[in-house]
Amino acid sequence: GEPIRLALTYLGIPFEDYRVKDRAEFHSMRDSGELMFGQLPALFVNGKVLNQSAAILRFIGRLALDYGTSNQLYPSNMIRGARVDAVMDQEADAFAGLRVSKYKERFGFSPSFFTEEVAQELQKTINSEIIPRHFRSLEKILVEGGTGWMAGTNGPSIADFFWAPSLKACQTGWTGDSTVLSGFPKLEEFMGRFYGIPQVKNYYYERDQGDSI
């Protein structure tokens, strides 16, 4: 949900940031059929429920085109928009194996078949081979774009808002190796650029202030 919260904050679109209280509340929402695919995050708009983070970000990006905000996250040009989509969708490919290893039962792998030992061995390969391969491609795209943003847009796009939290999670050990990003200086520069966006900095400042009260 973090990319969605950050995008709405950046655009200045008001929203209620509701977090489920516990797993029981989530299970109740899921079992009631309230959530499409029974998943979170979800965006409730005029009585409708939107699911899937990428789809929600595309909705927000298109909404901003008509919202009157000076900031835009999704190009009105169809070809540029498709490039943003492609860069954003690549995140799913980059971390597909990792997500399977972490949430194996969700993908139909029983613990007796997909043991913890197998998961750990898989994560080693993912960190040493798979993720670096994707990061090399991502860094190349970032450099070729020439603007400092993932899809070569003049300012940040929904692709940047989608990727930045995932890269930050890598730095904090999500993949099992907190150094997996260290060999990619252009991606690290991107992280500094993204988290230096005034609205993003203010979002975390206010959140941290609230946590300290």
C-alpha positions in Angstrom: 0.0 0.0 0.0 2.9 2.4 0.4 3.2 3.3 -3.3 -0.5 4.2 -3.3 -0.2 6.4 -0.1 2.9 8.2 -1.5 1.3 8.8 -4.9 -1.9 10.3 -3.4 0.2 12.4 -1.0 2.4 13.7 -3.9 -0.6 14.6 -6.0 -2.4 16.3 -3.1 -5.4 14.1 -3.4 -7.1 13.7 0.0 -7.7 10.2 1.2 -8.3 8.2 4.4 -5.3 6.0 5.3 -7.1 3.1 7.0 -5.1 0.1 8.2 -6.8 -3.1 9.2 -6.6 -3.7 12.9 -5.6 -7.3 12.8 -5.8 -10.5 10.7 -9.3 -11.2 12.0 -10.6 -8.0 10.5 -8.8 -8.8 7.2 -10.3 -12.3 7.1 -13.7 -10.9 7.8 -13.3 -8.4 4.8 -12.0 -11.2 2.6 -14.7 -13.8 3.5 -17.5 -11.3 3.0 -16.5 -10.8 -0.6 -15.8 -7.1 0.0 -12.3 -7.3 -1.5 -11.8 -8.2 -5.1 -9.6 -11.3 -5.2 -9.7 -11.2 -1.3 -6.6 -9.0 -1.2 -5.2 -5.8 0.2 -4.3 -3.1 -0.5 -7.7 -1.8 -1.7 -8.9 1.7 -2.7 -12.5 2.5 -2.0 -13.9 5.1 -4.5 -17.5 6.1 -4.6 -18.7 2.8 -3.2 -16.5 0.8 -5.6 -13.5 -1.3 -4.5 -10.3 -1.3 -6.5 -7.6 -3.9 -6.0 -4.1 -4.7 -7.2 -1.4 -2.1 -6.5 -0.4 -1.5 -10.1 -4.0 -1.1 -11.2 -4.7 1.3 -8.4 -1.6 3.4 -9.3 -2.8 3.6 -12.9 -6.2 4.8 -11.8 -4.5 7.4 -9.6 -2.3 8.5 -12.4 -5.2 8.9 -14.8 -7.2 10.6 -12.1 -4.5 13.2 -11.7 -4.8 14.2 -15.3 -8.3 15.5 -14.6 -7.9 16.5 -10.9 -6.4 19.9 -11.6 -3.1 19.2 -9.8 0.1 20.6 -11.2 1.9 17.3 -10.6 1.3 14.4 -13.0 2.3 10.8 -12.7 1.0 9.2 -15.9 1.6 10.5 -19.4 -1.3 11.3 -21.6 0.7 10.2 -24.6 -0.2 6.5 -25.1 3.4 5.4 -26.1 4.9 7.1 -23.1 2.2 5.7 -20.9 3.0 2.2 -22.2 6.6 2.6 -21.3 5.7 3.6 -17.8 3.5 0.5 -17.6 6.3 -1.7 -18.9 8.8 -0.4 -16.3 6.3 -0.8 -13.5 5.2 -4.3 -14.6 8.8 -5.4 -14.6 8.8 -5.2 -10.8 6.6 -8.3 -10.7 9.0 -10.3 -12.9 12.0 -9.1 -10.8 10.6 -10.4 -7.5 8.4 -13.2 -8.7 10.7 -16.0 -7.4 11.3 -14.1 -4.1 7.6 -13.8 -3.5 7.0 -17.5 -4.2 9.8 -18.4 -1.7 8.4 -16.2 1.0 4.7 -16.8 0.5 4.8 -20.4 -0.9 1.5 -21.6 0.4 -0.2 -18.7 -1.4 1.1 -20.1 -4.6 0.1 -23.7 -3.9 3.4 -25.1 -2.5 3.0 -27.0 0.7 5.6 -26.8 3.4 6.3 -30.5 3.1 7.2 -30.0 -0.5 8.7 -26.5 -0.4 10.7 -26.8 2.8 12.4 -23.9 4.5 15.8 -25.3 3.4 14.6 -25.2 -0.2 13.3 -21.6 0.3 16.6 -20.4 1.7 18.6 -22.0 -1.0 16.3 -20.5 -3.6 16.8 -17.0 -2.0 20.5 -17.3 -2.3 20.2 -17.9 -6.0 17.7 -15.1 -6.3 20.0 -12.6 -4.6 23.2 -13.7 -6.4 21.8 -14.1 -9.9 18.1 -13.2 -10.5 17.7 -9.9 -8.8 21.1 -8.5 -10.1 20.1 -9.4 -13.6 16.9 -7.4 -13.3 18.7 -4.6 -11.6 21.2 -4.3 -14.4 18.4 -4.0 -16.9 16.6 -1.5 -14.7 19.7 0.6 -14.2 20.3 0.6 -18.0 16.7 1.8 -18.7 17.1 4.5 -16.0 20.4 5.8 -17.5 19.0 5.7 -21.1 15.9 7.6 -20.1 18.2 10.6 -19.3 15.9 12.3 -16.8 16.7 10.5 -13.6 13.3 8.8 -13.5 12.6 5.2 -14.2 10.6 5.6 -17.4 12.4 8.6 -18.8 9.6 11.0 -17.9 10.3 14.6 -17.1 9.1 14.1 -13.5 8.3 11.0 -11.4 5.7 8.6 -12.7 3.7 5.8 -11.1 6.6 3.5 -12.2 8.9 5.4 -9.7 6.3 5.2 -7.0 6.0 1.5 -7.6 9.7 0.7 -7.7 11.0 2.9 -4.9 9.4 1.1 -1.9 10.5 -2.3 -3.3 14.1 -1.0 -3.7 13.9 0.4 -0.2 12.7 -3.0 1.1 15.7 -4.6 -0.5 18.0 -2.2 1.4 16.3 -3.3 4.7 16.7 -7.0 4.0 13.5 -8.1 2.4 15.3 -10.4 0.0 17.5 -11.8 2.7 20.5 -9.8 1.5 20.5 -6.1 2.4 23.5 -5.5 0.2 21.8 -6.7 -3.0 21.4 -3.0 -4.2 24.9 -1.9 -3.3 26.4 -2.8 -6.7 24.0 -0.5 -8.6 25.0 3.1 -7.9 22.5 4.6 -10.3 19.6 2.9 -8.6 20.9 4.1 -5.2 21.1 7.6 -6.7 17.5 7.2 -7.8 16.5 6.2 -4.3 18.0 9.4 -2.9 16.2 11.4 -5.6 12.9 9.8 -5.0 13.0 10.0 -1.2 14.2 13.6 -1.5 10.9 14.7 -3.2 9.5 17.3 -0.8 6.0 15.7 -0.5 7.6 12.3 0.2 10.0 13.7 2.8 7.1 15.5 4.5 5.0 12.3 4.5 7.7 10.4 6.4 8.4 13.3 8.7 4.8 13.6 9.7 4.4 9.8 10.0 7.5 9.6 12.3 6.3 12.6 14.3 3.0 10.8 14.8 4.7 7.6 15.9 6.7 9.4 18.5 3.7 11.0 20.2 
